[in-house]
Amino acid sequence: MKKMVLLALLGLSACETASNRFDVRVGDGEVIGAEFRLCGRQVPLSRSGDRFTGVQPARCEGHGEIQVSFADRQAATCHIGYVTPGLDQVFDFIVRDGRCEAVV
């Protein structure tokens, strides 16, 4: 019985530490900011030069998006594929000509 409880606790702690990494490189335009929307939360991404990055654990299963805002035009939307709690996932995007594309 003790082994089962220990294994269950280890499994739960693994789910807590797994994170999703989001990386958006903007190739053009005057960018104001970027935020991701996932599991009912909106979180701004950190900026470093022409990149926006963030790391968040998935607290739900489902889809999300990243909104990249520009000073001189409409926002670009990056569609986040399916996220699963407990998995380390990486989502890389590039925004060019006002459109967001996944980098594979």
C-alpha positions as CSV (number, residue, x, y, z in Angstrom):
1,M,0.0,0.0,0.0
2,K,2.8,2.4,0.8
3,K,4.4,1.8,-2.6
4,M,1.1,2.7,-4.3
5,V,0.8,6.0,-2.4
6,L,4.4,6.9,-3.2
7,L,3.9,6.2,-6.9
8,A,0.7,8.3,-6.9
9,L,2.5,11.2,-5.3
10,L,5.4,10.9,-7.7
11,G,3.0,10.9,-10.6
12,L,1.2,14.0,-9.3
13,S,4.4,15.9,-8.8
14,A,5.5,15.1,-12.4
15,C,2.3,16.7,-13.7
16,E,3.1,19.8,-11.6
17,T,6.6,20.3,-13.0
18,A,5.9,19.7,-16.7
19,S,5.7,23.0,-18.6
20,N,4.9,24.3,-22.0
21,R,7.4,26.7,-23.6
22,F,6.1,29.3,-26.0
23,D,8.5,31.2,-28.4
24,V,7.4,33.8,-30.9
25,R,9.8,35.6,-33.2
26,V,8.5,38.7,-35.0
27,G,10.1,39.3,-38.4
28,D,8.4,42.7,-39.1
29,G,6.4,45.5,-37.8
30,E,6.4,47.6,-34.6
31,V,5.3,45.1,-31.9
32,I,3.5,46.3,-28.8
33,G,3.4,43.0,-27.0
34,A,2.3,39.4,-27.0
35,E,0.2,37.2,-24.6
36,F,-0.9,33.7,-24.6
37,R,-4.4,32.5,-23.8
38,L,-4.7,29.0,-22.5
39,C,-7.0,27.3,-19.9
40,G,-9.0,30.5,-19.4
41,R,-5.9,32.5,-18.5
42,Q,-4.2,35.4,-20.3
43,V,-0.5,35.7,-19.6
44,P,1.9,38.3,-21.2
45,L,5.0,36.9,-22.8
46,S,8.4,38.3,-21.9
47,R,10.2,40.3,-24.6
48,S,13.8,40.1,-25.6
49,G,14.6,41.9,-28.9
50,D,12.4,40.5,-31.6
51,R,11.3,37.4,-29.5
52,F,8.5,36.8,-27.0
53,T,8.8,33.9,-24.7
54,G,7.0,32.3,-21.8
55,V,6.8,29.0,-19.8
56,Q,3.6,27.8,-18.3
57,P,2.3,24.4,-17.0
58,A,-0.8,23.1,-18.7
59,R,-3.6,23.1,-16.3
60,C,-6.1,21.8,-18.8
61,E,-6.4,19.8,-22.0
62,G,-7.2,21.8,-25.0
63,H,-6.2,24.5,-27.5
64,G,-5.1,28.1,-27.0
65,E,-3.6,31.0,-28.9
66,I,-1.0,33.7,-28.7
67,Q,-2.0,37.3,-29.7
68,V,0.8,39.4,-31.0
69,S,-0.2,43.1,-31.0
70,F,1.2,45.7,-33.4
71,A,1.2,49.5,-33.2
72,D,0.3,50.0,-36.8
73,R,-2.0,47.1,-37.8
74,Q,-4.2,44.3,-36.7
75,A,-3.0,41.7,-34.2
76,A,-1.6,38.4,-35.4
77,T,-2.9,35.1,-33.9
78,C,-0.7,32.1,-33.4
79,H,-2.8,29.0,-32.8
80,I,-1.5,26.7,-30.0
81,G,-2.1,23.0,-30.8
82,Y,-3.4,20.6,-28.2
83,V,-1.8,20.8,-24.8
84,T,-1.9,18.1,-22.2
85,P,-1.1,18.4,-18.5
86,G,2.0,16.5,-17.5
87,L,3.8,16.8,-20.8
88,D,6.7,19.1,-21.6
89,Q,5.8,20.7,-24.9
90,V,7.4,23.4,-27.1
91,F,5.5,25.8,-29.4
92,D,7.6,27.9,-31.7
93,F,6.2,30.5,-34.1
94,I,7.3,33.3,-36.4
95,V,5.2,36.3,-37.4
96,R,5.9,37.6,-41.0
97,D,3.7,39.8,-43.1
98,G,1.1,40.0,-40.3
99,R,0.6,36.2,-40.2
100,C,1.8,33.7,-37.6
101,E,3.2,30.4,-38.7
102,A,4.4,27.4,-36.6
103,V,8.1,26.6,-36.9
104,V,8.7,22.9,-37.2
